[in-house]
């Protein structure tokens, strides 16, 4: 099954927590803190695989979670960093942020690309020892790994794209000039998925041709097979527009040509500016006058015209020679550059966001990042409490409480931890 779009959720591993530990050894008094740091969480890495040609695997598995880093241990032992999660995708896959459409990466080759980074491990209590605080009973938690929903779009890597109405001979042409074996029959929409074929024109000279399922008028609005496969034309360096010059199905070849060009332009205006060659197929069914009339029409629009009879490979070589010559003058296949991350103002960043609500005289604080810190604080230890108080002040939690109207002696609740506010 050919699937060229998928939406998945990915999450990099959280960093391991730092350890709270003290050196214990016979005859060694006050051994001091020796809690190790947590390990880094695994990242989510996308890697192109030339053996894959569809995103069908992502239709059944939609969540990809990298492992968490190990927690630190005593004896200054750092936790083990987690292995990265490698997700293999077809070459030509575009990775976008589902919410914003921002391009994160273009999987152009087999080079691994990090899409979501694992969280750093937290510091053990060794880092917090000072001359005045010789036995810190707190450590830092590991930072969370990045998580996001991504949209995968497969845009085939092809030099040449064949476009045109259904049943004009696109599949026949690619079967004649390459080793591709598309379905060929005398009815519309025989080709239901794009087909790639490698066309060899001598030693060390070849190009990739893509047979795109046939278009009809209104395809950009979803009629016929719609424009769902036109994304595979966007990377093509040159387009070959195949037209049935005989009008064997009762259509006017000139109207066919103009209709398909309108559909391409409506889907993506840049496609109308892409270099294009026009191939007139089914010349054996056409009168010489029909062919010359259509040639005059096409050349009058500034395009080069190549009459042919694709099933018997007649007059196909001049078209292939022209394609080869054009490709030698064109830039490489389109590669999408990642969009820059749009930085939000500091006060809008998720980390540090604090929500304070008041009910029956109790001021409740909600902040997910604060919850992670609280997991490692020993509230029975005075130094841990002092550390937690500094966090509340430095991160603006105290200021947020004041702005909400919290005053001296009022009760504050932070995820079940209640205390009296002291201004």
One Martini backbone bead per residue (centre of mass of N, CA, C, O) as a GRO file, in nm:
protein
  423
    1UNK     BB    1   0.095   0.037   0.024
    2UNK     BB    2   0.056   0.378  -0.062
    3UNK     BB    3   0.210   0.608   0.165
    4UNK     BB    4   0.263   0.988   0.188
    5UNK     BB    5   0.113   1.026   0.476
    6UNK     BB    6   0.187   1.129   0.824
    7UNK     BB    7   0.105   1.114   1.181
    8UNK     BB    8   0.322   1.173   1.464
    9UNK     BB    9   0.456   1.087   1.785
   10UNK     BB   10   0.729   1.240   1.962
   11UNK     BB   11   0.979   1.134   2.225
   12UNK     BB   12   1.215   1.216   2.419
   13UNK     BB   13   1.419   1.148   2.663
   14UNK     BB   14   1.466   1.175   2.980
   15UNK     BB   15   1.650   1.273   3.223
   16UNK     BB   16   1.821   1.184   3.476
   17UNK     BB   17   1.851   1.184   3.807
   18UNK     BB   18   1.995   1.305   4.062
   19UNK     BB   19   2.183   1.223   4.345
   20UNK     BB   20   2.138   1.144   4.694
   21UNK     BB   21   2.458   1.122   4.856
   22UNK     BB   22   2.685   0.956   5.097
   23UNK     BB   23   2.976   0.891   5.230
   24UNK     BB   24   3.055   0.546   5.334
   25UNK     BB   25   3.318   0.489   5.578
   26UNK     BB   26   3.541   0.351   5.754
   27UNK     BB   27   3.708   0.607   5.925
   28UNK     BB   28   3.510   0.820   5.772
   29UNK     BB   29   3.440   1.134   5.839
   30UNK     BB   30   3.250   1.316   5.665
   31UNK     BB   31   3.245   1.227   5.343
   32UNK     BB   32   3.022   1.341   5.185
   33UNK     BB   33   2.910   1.408   4.886
   34UNK     BB   34   2.823   1.140   4.604
   35UNK     BB   35   2.625   1.227   4.386
   36UNK     BB   36   2.524   1.153   4.079
   37UNK     BB   37   2.451   1.192   3.759
   38UNK     BB   38   2.241   1.193   3.514
   39UNK     BB   39   2.136   1.073   3.224
   40UNK     BB   40   2.084   1.097   2.903
   41UNK     BB   41   1.847   1.115   2.684
   42UNK     BB   42   1.704   1.001   2.414
   43UNK     BB   43   1.691   1.050   2.082
   44UNK     BB   44   1.522   1.145   1.784
   45UNK     BB   45   1.603   0.971   1.480
   46UNK     BB   46   1.629   1.035   1.137
   47UNK     BB   47   1.647   0.790   0.858
   48UNK     BB   48   1.735   0.713   0.552
   49UNK     BB   49   1.579   0.455   0.330
   50UNK     BB   50   1.611   0.295   0.020
   51UNK     BB   51   1.406   0.043   0.094
   52UNK     BB   52   1.196   0.265   0.113
   53UNK     BB   53   0.853   0.382  -0.036
   54UNK     BB   54   0.679   0.420   0.235
   55UNK     BB   55   0.444   0.520   0.515
   56UNK     BB   56   0.288   0.263   0.626
   57UNK     BB   57   0.408   0.211   0.914
   58UNK     BB   58   0.265   0.486   1.033
   59UNK     BB   59  -0.032   0.371   1.041
   60UNK     BB   60   0.021   0.176   1.310
   61UNK     BB   61   0.256   0.361   1.420
   62UNK     BB   62   0.237   0.676   1.630
   63UNK     BB   63   0.455   0.609   1.859
   64UNK     BB   64   0.775   0.764   1.968
   65UNK     BB   65   0.993   0.647   2.231
   66UNK     BB   66   1.248   0.736   2.409
   67UNK     BB   67   1.468   0.667   2.635
   68UNK     BB   68   1.570   0.695   2.954
   69UNK     BB   69   1.774   0.806   3.176
   70UNK     BB   70   1.969   0.734   3.424
   71UNK     BB   71   2.021   0.747   3.739
   72UNK     BB   72   2.198   0.838   3.980
   73UNK     BB   73   2.470   0.751   4.204
   74UNK     BB   74   2.664   0.658   4.420
   75UNK     BB   75   3.002   0.731   4.406
   76UNK     BB   76   2.986   0.921   4.151
   77UNK     BB   77   2.765   0.782   3.970
   78UNK     BB   78   2.665   0.789   3.662
   79UNK     BB   79   2.426   0.771   3.454
   80UNK     BB   80   2.307   0.620   3.183
   81UNK     BB   81   2.282   0.677   2.868
   82UNK     BB   82   2.064   0.676   2.622
   83UNK     BB   83   1.948   0.556   2.342
   84UNK     BB   84   1.873   0.617   2.039
   85UNK     BB   85   1.596   0.671   1.826
   86UNK     BB   86   1.554   0.505   1.518
   87UNK     BB   87   1.391   0.639   1.229
   88UNK     BB   88   1.277   0.496   0.936
   89UNK     BB   89   1.276   0.650   0.610
   90UNK     BB   90   1.215   0.766   0.322
   91UNK     BB   91   1.356   0.907   0.071
   92UNK     BB   92   1.201   1.236   0.075
   93UNK     BB   93   1.124   1.317   0.357
   94UNK     BB   94   0.910   1.541   0.522
   95UNK     BB   95   0.949   1.731   0.825
   96UNK     BB   96   0.677   1.849   1.025
   97UNK     BB   97   0.507   2.062   1.212
   98UNK     BB   98   0.182   2.012   1.275
   99UNK     BB   99   0.085   2.291   1.392
  100UNK     BB  100   0.268   2.497   1.184
  101UNK     BB  101   0.447   2.368   0.929
  102UNK     BB  102   0.730   2.346   1.003
  103UNK     BB  103   1.040   2.281   0.883
  104UNK     BB  104   1.275   2.048   1.007
  105UNK     BB  105   1.322   1.822   0.770
  106UNK     BB  106   1.519   1.672   0.499
  107UNK     BB  107   1.528   1.347   0.383
  108UNK     BB  108   1.782   1.304   0.150
  109UNK     BB  109   1.944   1.080   0.307
  110UNK     BB  110   2.140   0.868   0.530
  111UNK     BB  111   2.152   1.099   0.724
  112UNK     BB  112   2.124   1.169   1.036
  113UNK     BB  113   1.841   1.330   1.216
  114UNK     BB  114   1.758   1.544   1.466
  115UNK     BB  115   1.430   1.606   1.607
  116UNK     BB  116   1.461   1.503   1.917
  117UNK     BB  117   1.589   1.593   2.223
  118UNK     BB  118   1.737   1.494   2.488
  119UNK     BB  119   1.765   1.512   2.816
  120UNK     BB  120   1.931   1.622   3.070
  121UNK     BB  121   2.096   1.551   3.334
  122UNK     BB  122   2.101   1.565   3.661
  123UNK     BB  123   2.230   1.683   3.944
  124UNK     BB  124   2.408   1.607   4.197
  125UNK     BB  125   2.494   1.686   4.529
  126UNK     BB  126   2.792   1.756   4.466
  127UNK     BB  127   2.737   2.046   4.329
  128UNK     BB  128   2.614   2.178   4.625
  129UNK     BB  129   2.878   2.207   4.761
  130UNK     BB  130   2.990   2.404   5.038
  131UNK     BB  131   3.140   2.550   5.304
  132UNK     BB  132   2.832   2.601   5.427
  133UNK     BB  133   2.728   2.338   5.242
  134UNK     BB  134   2.819   2.008   5.315
  135UNK     BB  135   2.502   1.864   5.315
  136UNK     BB  136   2.327   1.816   5.058
  137UNK     BB  137   1.963   1.715   5.018
  138UNK     BB  138   1.989   1.774   4.700
  139UNK     BB  139   1.873   1.761   4.357
  140UNK     BB  140   1.852   1.732   4.015
  141UNK     BB  141   1.655   1.698   3.764
  142UNK     BB  142   1.574   1.589   3.476
  143UNK     BB  143   1.528   1.681   3.168
  144UNK     BB  144   1.311   1.702   2.931
  145UNK     BB  145   1.215   1.587   2.645
  146UNK     BB  146   1.129   1.630   2.343
  147UNK     BB  147   0.794   1.710   2.210
  148UNK     BB  148   0.602   1.606   1.912
  149UNK     BB  149   0.410   1.667   1.629
  150UNK     BB  150   0.438   1.506   1.310
  151UNK     BB  151   0.466   1.560   0.960
  152UNK     BB  152   0.465   1.333   0.692
  153UNK     BB  153   0.625   1.383   0.363
  154UNK     BB  154   0.632   1.236   0.050
  155UNK     BB  155   0.891   1.334  -0.190
  156UNK     BB  156   0.995   1.241  -0.464
  157UNK     BB  157   1.303   1.159  -0.626
  158UNK     BB  158   1.299   1.343  -0.933
  159UNK     BB  159   1.377   1.473  -1.246
  160UNK     BB  160   1.111   1.353  -1.387
  161UNK     BB  161   0.774   1.450  -1.480
  162UNK     BB  162   0.469   1.292  -1.555
  163UNK     BB  163   0.202   1.452  -1.726
  164UNK     BB  164  -0.161   1.410  -1.741
  165UNK     BB  165  -0.399   1.248  -1.854
  166UNK     BB  166  -0.564   0.982  -1.859
  167UNK     BB  167  -0.463   0.757  -2.098
  168UNK     BB  168  -0.185   0.882  -2.268
  169UNK     BB  169   0.109   0.712  -2.188
  170UNK     BB  170   0.294   0.721  -1.932
  171UNK     BB  171   0.338   0.422  -1.854
  172UNK     BB  172   0.443   0.331  -2.126
  173UNK     BB  173   0.695   0.506  -2.137
  174UNK     BB  174   0.837   0.405  -1.872
  175UNK     BB  175   0.845   0.103  -1.969
  176UNK     BB  176   1.034   0.159  -2.224
  177UNK     BB  177   1.283   0.340  -2.076
  178UNK     BB  178   1.257   0.127  -1.839
  179UNK     BB  179   1.220  -0.111  -1.559
  180UNK     BB  180   0.947  -0.038  -1.516
  181UNK     BB  181   0.611  -0.192  -1.390
  182UNK     BB  182   0.339  -0.081  -1.472
  183UNK     BB  183   0.015  -0.044  -1.504
  184UNK     BB  184  -0.154  -0.148  -1.813
  185UNK     BB  185  -0.449   0.015  -1.954
  186UNK     BB  186  -0.774   0.089  -2.120
  187UNK     BB  187  -0.802   0.298  -1.857
  188UNK     BB  188  -0.870   0.487  -1.608
  189UNK     BB  189  -0.661   0.485  -1.345
  190UNK     BB  190  -0.436   0.264  -1.347
  191UNK     BB  191  -0.270   0.470  -1.198
  192UNK     BB  192  -0.245   0.507  -0.831
  193UNK     BB  193   0.071   0.540  -0.822
  194UNK     BB  194   0.374   0.626  -0.815
  195UNK     BB  195   0.643   0.582  -1.062
  196UNK     BB  196   0.973   0.463  -1.082
  197UNK     BB  197   1.248   0.534  -1.320
  198UNK     BB  198   1.548   0.438  -1.480
  199UNK     BB  199   1.729   0.630  -1.718
  200UNK     BB  200   1.956   0.521  -1.964
  201UNK     BB  201   2.233   0.726  -2.141
  202UNK     BB  202   2.475   0.571  -2.075
  203UNK     BB  203   2.770   0.600  -1.933
  204UNK     BB  204   2.700   0.773  -1.642
  205UNK     BB  205   2.395   0.823  -1.769
  206UNK     BB  206   2.116   0.939  -1.574
  207UNK     BB  207   1.759   0.923  -1.480
  208UNK     BB  208   1.463   1.011  -1.301
  209UNK     BB  209   1.131   0.884  -1.344
  210UNK     BB  210   0.787   1.002  -1.303
  211UNK     BB  211   0.470   0.850  -1.264
  212UNK     BB  212   0.179   1.030  -1.260
  213UNK     BB  213  -0.119   1.034  -1.188
  214UNK     BB  214  -0.390   1.128  -1.335
  215UNK     BB  215  -0.549   1.416  -1.451
  216UNK     BB  216  -0.813   1.650  -1.392
  217UNK     BB  217  -1.052   1.856  -1.380
  218UNK     BB  218  -1.028   1.961  -1.043
  219UNK     BB  219  -0.790   1.832  -0.881
  220UNK     BB  220  -0.732   2.068  -0.673
  221UNK     BB  221  -1.034   1.990  -0.541
  222UNK     BB  222  -1.040   1.645  -0.561
  223UNK     BB  223  -1.067   1.530  -0.827
  224UNK     BB  224  -1.043   1.221  -0.860
  225UNK     BB  225  -0.724   1.197  -0.727
  226UNK     BB  226  -0.632   1.463  -0.725
  227UNK     BB  227  -0.345   1.623  -0.550
  228UNK     BB  228  -0.197   1.395  -0.376
  229UNK     BB  229   0.054   1.354  -0.607
  230UNK     BB  230   0.179   1.642  -0.675
  231UNK     BB  231   0.413   1.650  -0.466
  232UNK     BB  232   0.605   1.471  -0.658
  233UNK     BB  233   0.666   1.721  -0.859
  234UNK     BB  234   0.818   1.947  -0.690
  235UNK     BB  235   1.120   1.821  -0.736
  236UNK     BB  236   1.123   1.844  -1.024
  237UNK     BB  237   1.316   1.972  -1.290
  238UNK     BB  238   1.119   1.838  -1.508
  239UNK     BB  239   0.851   1.841  -1.745
  240UNK     BB  240   0.627   1.596  -1.901
  241UNK     BB  241   0.379   1.652  -2.140
  242UNK     BB  242   0.117   1.433  -2.211
  243UNK     BB  243  -0.056   1.393  -2.529
  244UNK     BB  244  -0.349   1.323  -2.709
  245UNK     BB  245  -0.349   1.402  -3.047
  246UNK     BB  246  -0.610   1.231  -3.150
  247UNK     BB  247  -0.866   1.233  -2.966
  248UNK     BB  248  -0.980   0.933  -2.886
  249UNK     BB  249  -1.183   1.054  -2.632
  250UNK     BB  250  -1.312   1.340  -2.737
  251UNK     BB  251  -1.078   1.535  -2.702
  252UNK     BB  252  -0.894   1.831  -2.686
  253UNK     BB  253  -0.559   1.877  -2.682
  254UNK     BB  254  -0.554   2.178  -2.609
  255UNK     BB  255  -0.736   2.160  -2.359
  256UNK     BB  256  -0.570   1.959  -2.207
  257UNK     BB  257  -0.316   2.130  -2.174
  258UNK     BB  258  -0.450   2.373  -2.027
  259UNK     BB  259  -0.576   2.220  -1.791
  260UNK     BB  260  -0.321   2.102  -1.659
  261UNK     BB  261  -0.175   2.374  -1.616
  262UNK     BB  262  -0.386   2.486  -1.424
  263UNK     BB  263  -0.358   2.270  -1.203
  264UNK     BB  264  -0.062   2.324  -1.139
  265UNK     BB  265  -0.095   2.626  -1.060
  266UNK     BB  266  -0.304   2.583  -0.829
  267UNK     BB  267  -0.124   2.409  -0.655
  268UNK     BB  268   0.162   2.545  -0.782
  269UNK     BB  269   0.300   2.818  -0.924
  270UNK     BB  270   0.592   2.702  -0.973
  271UNK     BB  271   0.513   2.482  -1.189
  272UNK     BB  272   0.463   2.690  -1.428
  273UNK     BB  273   0.797   2.748  -1.429
  274UNK     BB  274   0.872   2.484  -1.517
  275UNK     BB  275   1.026   2.296  -1.717
  276UNK     BB  276   0.885   2.201  -2.051
  277UNK     BB  277   0.777   1.916  -2.226
  278UNK     BB  278   0.611   1.798  -2.530
  279UNK     BB  279   0.417   1.499  -2.578
  280UNK     BB  280   0.289   1.328  -2.864
  281UNK     BB  281   0.063   1.084  -2.854
  282UNK     BB  282  -0.086   0.867  -3.077
  283UNK     BB  283   0.002   0.913  -3.389
  284UNK     BB  284  -0.137   0.657  -3.527
  285UNK     BB  285  -0.439   0.798  -3.472
  286UNK     BB  286  -0.344   1.042  -3.642
  287UNK     BB  287  -0.341   1.304  -3.836
  288UNK     BB  288  -0.112   1.504  -3.977
  289UNK     BB  289  -0.273   1.766  -3.929
  290UNK     BB  290  -0.307   1.737  -3.622
  291UNK     BB  291  -0.009   1.742  -3.547
  292UNK     BB  292   0.066   2.022  -3.678
  293UNK     BB  293  -0.141   2.190  -3.522
  294UNK     BB  294  -0.028   2.122  -3.241
  295UNK     BB  295   0.258   2.218  -3.287
  296UNK     BB  296   0.190   2.516  -3.336
  297UNK     BB  297   0.062   2.564  -3.064
  298UNK     BB  298   0.305   2.491  -2.881
  299UNK     BB  299   0.527   2.671  -3.017
  300UNK     BB  300   0.364   2.937  -2.968
  301UNK     BB  301   0.415   2.898  -2.640
  302UNK     BB  302   0.738   2.791  -2.619
  303UNK     BB  303   0.742   2.487  -2.683
  304UNK     BB  304   0.850   2.164  -2.710
  305UNK     BB  305   0.796   1.912  -2.967
  306UNK     BB  306   0.710   1.540  -2.942
  307UNK     BB  307   0.648   1.296  -3.145
  308UNK     BB  308   0.483   0.969  -3.074
  309UNK     BB  309   0.507   0.595  -3.014
  310UNK     BB  310   0.535   0.434  -2.726
  311UNK     BB  311   0.478   0.118  -2.756
  312UNK     BB  312   0.716   0.114  -3.011
  313UNK     BB  313   0.945   0.332  -2.974
  314UNK     BB  314   0.866   0.590  -3.143
  315UNK     BB  315   1.034   0.882  -3.115
  316UNK     BB  316   1.175   0.879  -2.815
  317UNK     BB  317   1.474   0.970  -2.826
  318UNK     BB  318   1.447   1.279  -2.870
  319UNK     BB  319   1.323   1.323  -2.590
  320UNK     BB  320   1.560   1.209  -2.418
  321UNK     BB  321   1.774   1.404  -2.529
  322UNK     BB  322   1.634   1.662  -2.429
  323UNK     BB  323   1.631   1.593  -2.132
  324UNK     BB  324   1.937   1.561  -2.093
  325UNK     BB  325   2.011   1.851  -2.182
  326UNK     BB  326   1.841   2.003  -1.970
  327UNK     BB  327   1.960   1.878  -1.707
  328UNK     BB  328   2.256   1.994  -1.753
  329UNK     BB  329   2.128   2.305  -1.687
  330UNK     BB  330   2.022   2.222  -1.413
  331UNK     BB  331   1.957   2.205  -1.107
  332UNK     BB  332   1.913   2.033  -0.855
  333UNK     BB  333   1.721   1.882  -0.662
  334UNK     BB  334   1.498   1.976  -0.449
  335UNK     BB  335   1.575   2.131  -0.131
  336UNK     BB  336   1.472   2.159   0.193
  337UNK     BB  337   1.482   2.401   0.429
  338UNK     BB  338   1.485   2.474   0.736
  339UNK     BB  339   1.299   2.634   0.955
  340UNK     BB  340   1.305   2.868   1.169
  341UNK     BB  341   1.275   2.932   1.490
  342UNK     BB  342   1.019   3.085   1.663
  343UNK     BB  343   1.067   3.318   1.890
  344UNK     BB  344   0.953   3.380   2.195
  345UNK     BB  345   0.882   3.550   2.439
  346UNK     BB  346   0.988   3.504   2.754
  347UNK     BB  347   0.695   3.522   2.891
  348UNK     BB  348   0.592   3.266   2.687
  349UNK     BB  349   0.737   3.050   2.798
  350UNK     BB  350   0.690   2.749   2.936
  351UNK     BB  351   0.922   2.799   3.100
  352UNK     BB  352   0.792   2.966   3.390
  353UNK     BB  353   0.504   2.916   3.391
  354UNK     BB  354   0.239   3.071   3.593
  355UNK     BB  355  -0.045   2.962   3.795
  356UNK     BB  356  -0.287   3.157   3.984
  357UNK     BB  357  -0.530   3.054   4.227
  358UNK     BB  358  -0.836   3.148   4.410
  359UNK     BB  359  -0.976   2.956   4.700
  360UNK     BB  360  -1.078   3.009   5.002
  361UNK     BB  361  -0.783   3.154   5.061
  362UNK     BB  362  -0.635   2.969   4.844
  363UNK     BB  363  -0.321   2.953   4.677
  364UNK     BB  364  -0.271   2.816   4.362
  365UNK     BB  365   0.000   2.641   4.203
  366UNK     BB  366   0.089   2.617   3.847
  367UNK     BB  367   0.383   2.414   3.738
  368UNK     BB  368   0.544   2.177   3.573
  369UNK     BB  369   0.845   2.249   3.629
  370UNK     BB  370   0.809   2.250   3.946
  371UNK     BB  371   0.736   1.951   3.985
  372UNK     BB  372   1.019   1.836   3.912
  373UNK     BB  373   1.170   1.969   4.152
  374UNK     BB  374   1.001   1.854   4.394
  375UNK     BB  375   1.094   1.548   4.367
  376UNK     BB  376   1.402   1.632   4.501
  377UNK     BB  377   1.289   1.750   4.763
  378UNK     BB  378   1.368   1.783   5.111
  379UNK     BB  379   1.136   1.902   5.348
  380UNK     BB  380   1.313   1.807   5.615
  381UNK     BB  381   1.529   2.000   5.500
  382UNK     BB  382   1.664   2.310   5.533
  383UNK     BB  383   1.836   2.335   5.272
  384UNK     BB  384   1.617   2.248   5.076
  385UNK     BB  385   1.422   2.476   5.144
  386UNK     BB  386   1.610   2.706   5.058
  387UNK     BB  387   1.632   2.620   4.768
  388UNK     BB  388   1.326   2.638   4.704
  389UNK     BB  389   1.298   2.939   4.768
  390UNK     BB  390   1.488   3.040   4.544
  391UNK     BB  391   1.323   2.932   4.312
  392UNK     BB  392   1.065   3.102   4.367
  393UNK     BB  393   1.209   3.374   4.327
  394UNK     BB  394   1.375   3.345   4.051
  395UNK     BB  395   1.100   3.242   3.880
  396UNK     BB  396   0.836   3.425   3.990
  397UNK     BB  397   0.632   3.304   4.200
  398UNK     BB  398   0.611   3.526   4.412
  399UNK     BB  399   0.517   3.749   4.221
  400UNK     BB  400   0.257   3.602   4.133
  401UNK     BB  401   0.129   3.603   4.414
  402UNK     BB  402   0.118   3.906   4.454
  403UNK     BB  403  -0.056   3.970   4.196
  404UNK     BB  404  -0.300   3.781   4.320
  405UNK     BB  405  -0.308   3.886   4.647
  406UNK     BB  406  -0.095   3.774   4.821
  407UNK     BB  407  -0.039   3.761   5.174
  408UNK     BB  408   0.022   3.773   5.486
  409UNK     BB  409  -0.066   3.437   5.594
  410UNK     BB  410  -0.134   3.302   5.352
  411UNK     BB  411  -0.232   3.025   5.166
  412UNK     BB  412  -0.019   2.785   4.999
  413UNK     BB  413  -0.050   2.573   4.699
  414UNK     BB  414   0.185   2.306   4.586
  415UNK     BB  415   0.097   2.016   4.509
  416UNK     BB  416   0.018   1.978   4.842
  417UNK     BB  417   0.195   2.213   4.937
  418UNK     BB  418   0.172   2.382   5.248
  419UNK     BB  419   0.191   2.743   5.320
  420UNK     BB  420   0.289   3.039   5.460
  421UNK     BB  421   0.295   3.357   5.369
  422UNK     BB  422   0.601   3.556   5.335
  423UNK     BB  423   0.683   3.907   5.288
   0.00000   0.00000   0.00000
